[in-house]
Amino acid sequence: MSETYDRLVDLLVDRFEVDRGEIGPDTRFEDLDMDSLFLVELLLVIQSEFKVDVGEDAATPGDTVTAVAELIDGRRVLAARSAPAASSTGERA
């Protein structure tokens, strides 16, 4: 699995007290008895821990742990692509 996946699993275990043995790549959040309110909290923690911008509705209880890890990676790529453009426009001013 990816580094992001591993970090997400660690986050679920350490911050949200999920049993590591219950988490696998295809595990859905609903399989862990996590509802949409839990996901809002998780997404806020993800924003802080991974330094990515994700909306409160970026994941659903039916999403897998792998899908959310891929979401994080995708947001990191977007952020990396837009960062140089933002700094170069700032240099022209």
CNS distance restraints for C-alpha pairs under 8 A (distance, minus, plus):
assign (resid   1 and name CA) (resid   5 and name CA) 6.25 0.50 0.50
assign (resid   1 and name CA) (resid   6 and name CA) 7.02 0.50 0.50
assign (resid   2 and name CA) (resid   6 and name CA) 6.36 0.50 0.50
assign (resid   3 and name CA) (resid   7 and name CA) 6.15 0.50 0.50
assign (resid   4 and name CA) (resid   8 and name CA) 6.06 0.50 0.50
assign (resid   4 and name CA) (resid  69 and name CA) 5.72 0.50 0.50
assign (resid   4 and name CA) (resid  70 and name CA) 7.95 0.50 0.50
assign (resid   4 and name CA) (resid  72 and name CA) 7.46 0.50 0.50
assign (resid   4 and name CA) (resid  73 and name CA) 7.06 0.50 0.50
assign (resid   5 and name CA) (resid   9 and name CA) 6.21 0.50 0.50
assign (resid   5 and name CA) (resid  65 and name CA) 7.39 0.50 0.50
assign (resid   5 and name CA) (resid  66 and name CA) 6.42 0.50 0.50
assign (resid   5 and name CA) (resid  69 and name CA) 5.07 0.50 0.50
assign (resid   5 and name CA) (resid  70 and name CA) 7.94 0.50 0.50
assign (resid   6 and name CA) (resid  10 and name CA) 6.20 0.50 0.50
assign (resid   7 and name CA) (resid  11 and name CA) 6.11 0.50 0.50
assign (resid   8 and name CA) (resid  12 and name CA) 6.24 0.50 0.50
assign (resid   8 and name CA) (resid  65 and name CA) 7.80 0.50 0.50
assign (resid   8 and name CA) (resid  69 and name CA) 6.75 0.50 0.50
assign (resid   9 and name CA) (resid  13 and name CA) 6.19 0.50 0.50
assign (resid   9 and name CA) (resid  20 and name CA) 7.36 0.50 0.50
assign (resid   9 and name CA) (resid  23 and name CA) 7.26 0.50 0.50
assign (resid   9 and name CA) (resid  65 and name CA) 7.87 0.50 0.50
assign (resid  10 and name CA) (resid  14 and name CA) 5.84 0.50 0.50
assign (resid  11 and name CA) (resid  15 and name CA) 5.42 0.50 0.50
assign (resid  11 and name CA) (resid  16 and name CA) 7.08 0.50 0.50
assign (resid  12 and name CA) (resid  16 and name CA) 4.97 0.50 0.50
assign (resid  12 and name CA) (resid  17 and name CA) 6.40 0.50 0.50
assign (resid  12 and name CA) (resid  18 and name CA) 5.66 0.50 0.50
assign (resid  13 and name CA) (resid  17 and name CA) 4.73 0.50 0.50
assign (resid  13 and name CA) (resid  18 and name CA) 4.61 0.50 0.50
assign (resid  13 and name CA) (resid  19 and name CA) 6.16 0.50 0.50
assign (resid  13 and name CA) (resid  20 and name CA) 6.01 0.50 0.50
assign (resid  14 and name CA) (resid  18 and name CA) 7.64 0.50 0.50
assign (resid  18 and name CA) (resid  22 and name CA) 7.50 0.50 0.50
assign (resid  18 and name CA) (resid  23 and name CA) 8.00 0.50 0.50
assign (resid  18 and name CA) (resid  32 and name CA) 7.74 0.50 0.50
assign (resid  19 and name CA) (resid  23 and name CA) 7.19 0.50 0.50
assign (resid  22 and name CA) (resid  27 and name CA) 7.80 0.50 0.50
assign (resid  22 and name CA) (resid  32 and name CA) 7.36 0.50 0.50
assign (resid  23 and name CA) (resid  27 and name CA) 5.85 0.50 0.50
assign (resid  23 and name CA) (resid  65 and name CA) 7.83 0.50 0.50
assign (resid  24 and name CA) (resid  65 and name CA) 7.34 0.50 0.50
assign (resid  25 and name CA) (resid  64 and name CA) 6.89 0.50 0.50
assign (resid  25 and name CA) (resid  65 and name CA) 5.84 0.50 0.50
assign (resid  25 and name CA) (resid  66 and name CA) 5.17 0.50 0.50
assign (resid  26 and name CA) (resid  64 and name CA) 5.43 0.50 0.50
assign (resid  26 and name CA) (resid  65 and name CA) 6.61 0.50 0.50
assign (resid  26 and name CA) (resid  66 and name CA) 6.62 0.50 0.50
assign (resid  27 and name CA) (resid  31 and name CA) 6.40 0.50 0.50
assign (resid  27 and name CA) (resid  32 and name CA) 7.73 0.50 0.50
assign (resid  27 and name CA) (resid  64 and name CA) 5.25 0.50 0.50
assign (resid  27 and name CA) (resid  65 and name CA) 6.00 0.50 0.50
assign (resid  28 and name CA) (resid  32 and name CA) 6.92 0.50 0.50
assign (resid  28 and name CA) (resid  61 and name CA) 6.63 0.50 0.50
assign (resid  28 and name CA) (resid  62 and name CA) 5.50 0.50 0.50
assign (resid  28 and name CA) (resid  63 and name CA) 5.31 0.50 0.50
assign (resid  28 and name CA) (resid  64 and name CA) 4.10 0.50 0.50
assign (resid  28 and name CA) (resid  65 and name CA) 6.26 0.50 0.50
assign (resid  29 and name CA) (resid  33 and name CA) 6.62 0.50 0.50
assign (resid  29 and name CA) (resid  34 and name CA) 5.32 0.50 0.50
assign (resid  29 and name CA) (resid  35 and name CA) 7.37 0.50 0.50
assign (resid  29 and name CA) (resid  60 and name CA) 7.78 0.50 0.50
assign (resid  29 and name CA) (resid  61 and name CA) 4.86 0.50 0.50
assign (resid  29 and name CA) (resid  62 and name CA) 6.20 0.50 0.50
assign (resid  29 and name CA) (resid  63 and name CA) 6.32 0.50 0.50
assign (resid  29 and name CA) (resid  64 and name CA) 6.27 0.50 0.50
assign (resid  29 and name CA) (resid  65 and name CA) 7.05 0.50 0.50
assign (resid  30 and name CA) (resid  34 and name CA) 5.09 0.50 0.50
assign (resid  30 and name CA) (resid  35 and name CA) 6.34 0.50 0.50
assign (resid  30 and name CA) (resid  61 and name CA) 4.81 0.50 0.50
assign (resid  30 and name CA) (resid  62 and name CA) 5.91 0.50 0.50
assign (resid  34 and name CA) (resid  38 and name CA) 5.76 0.50 0.50
assign (resid  34 and name CA) (resid  39 and name CA) 7.16 0.50 0.50
assign (resid  34 and name CA) (resid  61 and name CA) 6.51 0.50 0.50
assign (resid  35 and name CA) (resid  39 and name CA) 6.48 0.50 0.50
assign (resid  35 and name CA) (resid  61 and name CA) 5.64 0.50 0.50
assign (resid  36 and name CA) (resid  40 and name CA) 6.36 0.50 0.50
assign (resid  36 and name CA) (resid  60 and name CA) 6.27 0.50 0.50
assign (resid  36 and name CA) (resid  61 and name CA) 5.94 0.50 0.50
assign (resid  37 and name CA) (resid  41 and name CA) 6.64 0.50 0.50
assign (resid  38 and name CA) (resid  42 and name CA) 6.15 0.50 0.50
assign (resid  39 and name CA) (resid  43 and name CA) 5.93 0.50 0.50
assign (resid  39 and name CA) (resid  56 and name CA) 7.77 0.50 0.50
assign (resid  39 and name CA) (resid  59 and name CA) 6.91 0.50 0.50
assign (resid  39 and name CA) (resid  60 and name CA) 7.06 0.50 0.50
assign (resid  39 and name CA) (resid  61 and name CA) 7.23 0.50 0.50
assign (resid  40 and name CA) (resid  44 and name CA) 6.32 0.50 0.50
assign (resid  40 and name CA) (resid  56 and name CA) 5.21 0.50 0.50
assign (resid  40 and name CA) (resid  57 and name CA) 7.20 0.50 0.50
assign (resid  41 and name CA) (resid  45 and name CA) 6.37 0.50 0.50
assign (resid  42 and name CA) (resid  46 and name CA) 6.09 0.50 0.50
assign (resid  43 and name CA) (resid  47 and name CA) 6.18 0.50 0.50
assign (resid  43 and name CA) (resid  54 and name CA) 6.71 0.50 0.50
assign (resid  43 and name CA) (resid  55 and name CA) 7.36 0.50 0.50
assign (resid  43 and name CA) (resid  56 and name CA) 6.35 0.50 0.50
assign (resid  43 and name CA) (resid  58 and name CA) 7.77 0.50 0.50
assign (resid  43 and name CA) (resid  59 and name CA) 7.99 0.50 0.50
assign (resid  44 and name CA) (resid  48 and name CA) 6.53 0.50 0.50
assign (resid  44 and name CA) (resid  54 and name CA) 7.90 0.50 0.50
assign (resid  44 and name CA) (resid  56 and name CA) 7.46 0.50 0.50
assign (resid  45 and name CA) (resid  49 and name CA) 5.98 0.50 0.50
assign (resid  46 and name CA) (resid  50 and name CA) 5.51 0.50 0.50
assign (resid  46 and name CA) (resid  51 and name CA) 7.37 0.50 0.50
assign (resid  46 and name CA) (resid  52 and name CA) 7.31 0.50 0.50
assign (resid  46 and name CA) (resid  54 and name CA) 8.00 0.50 0.50
assign (resid  47 and name CA) (resid  51 and name CA) 5.15 0.50 0.50
assign (resid  47 and name CA) (resid  52 and name CA) 4.93 0.50 0.50
assign (resid  47 and name CA) (resid  53 and name CA) 5.72 0.50 0.50
assign (resid  47 and name CA) (resid  54 and name CA) 6.39 0.50 0.50
assign (resid  48 and name CA) (resid  52 and name CA) 7.37 0.50 0.50
assign (resid  50 and name CA) (resid  72 and name CA) 7.60 0.50 0.50
assign (resid  52 and name CA) (resid  72 and name CA) 7.00 0.50 0.50
assign (resid  52 and name CA) (resid  75 and name CA) 6.10 0.50 0.50
assign (resid  52 and name CA) (resid  76 and name CA) 6.12 0.50 0.50
assign (resid  52 and name CA) (resid  79 and name CA) 7.36 0.50 0.50
assign (resid  53 and name CA) (resid  75 and name CA) 6.88 0.50 0.50
assign (resid  54 and name CA) (resid  58 and name CA) 6.21 0.50 0.50
assign (resid  54 and name CA) (resid  75 and name CA) 7.51 0.50 0.50
assign (resid  59 and name CA) (resid  63 and name CA) 6.31 0.50 0.50
assign (resid  59 and name CA) (resid  68 and name CA) 6.91 0.50 0.50
assign (resid  63 and name CA) (resid  67 and name CA) 6.20 0.50 0.50
assign (resid  63 and name CA) (resid  68 and name CA) 7.11 0.50 0.50
assign (resid  64 and name CA) (resid  68 and name CA) 6.54 0.50 0.50
assign (resid  65 and name CA) (resid  69 and name CA) 6.29 0.50 0.50
assign (resid  66 and name CA) (resid  70 and name CA) 6.15 0.50 0.50
assign (resid  67 and name CA) (resid  71 and name CA) 6.16 0.50 0.50
assign (resid  68 and name CA) (resid  72 and name CA) 6.24 0.50 0.50
assign (resid  69 and name CA) (resid  73 and name CA) 6.32 0.50 0.50
assign (resid  70 and name CA) (resid  74 and name CA) 6.06 0.50 0.50
assign (resid  71 and name CA) (resid  75 and name CA) 6.22 0.50 0.50
assign (resid  72 and name CA) (resid  76 and name CA) 6.21 0.50 0.50
assign (resid  73 and name CA) (resid  77 and name CA) 6.33 0.50 0.50
assign (resid  74 and name CA) (resid  78 and name CA) 6.35 0.50 0.50
assign (resid  75 and name CA) (resid  79 and name CA) 6.09 0.50 0.50
assign (resid  76 and name CA) (resid  80 and name CA) 6.10 0.50 0.50
assign (resid  77 and name CA) (resid  81 and name CA) 6.19 0.50 0.50
assign (resid  78 and name CA) (resid  82 and name CA) 6.23 0.50 0.50
assign (resid  79 and name CA) (resid  83 and name CA) 5.99 0.50 0.50
assign (resid  80 and name CA) (resid  84 and name CA) 7.31 0.50 0.50
assign (resid  81 and name CA) (resid  85 and name CA) 7.44 0.50 0.50
assign (resid  82 and name CA) (resid  86 and name CA) 6.27 0.50 0.50
assign (resid  83 and name CA) (resid  87 and name CA) 6.31 0.50 0.50
assign (resid  84 and name CA) (resid  88 and name CA) 6.03 0.50 0.50
assign (resid  85 and name CA) (resid  89 and name CA) 6.29 0.50 0.50
assign (resid  86 and name CA) (resid  90 and name CA) 6.37 0.50 0.50
assign (resid  87 and name CA) (resid  91 and name CA) 6.35 0.50 0.50
assign (resid  88 and name CA) (resid  92 and name CA) 6.68 0.50 0.50
assign (resid  89 and name CA) (resid  93 and name CA) 6.96 0.50 0.50
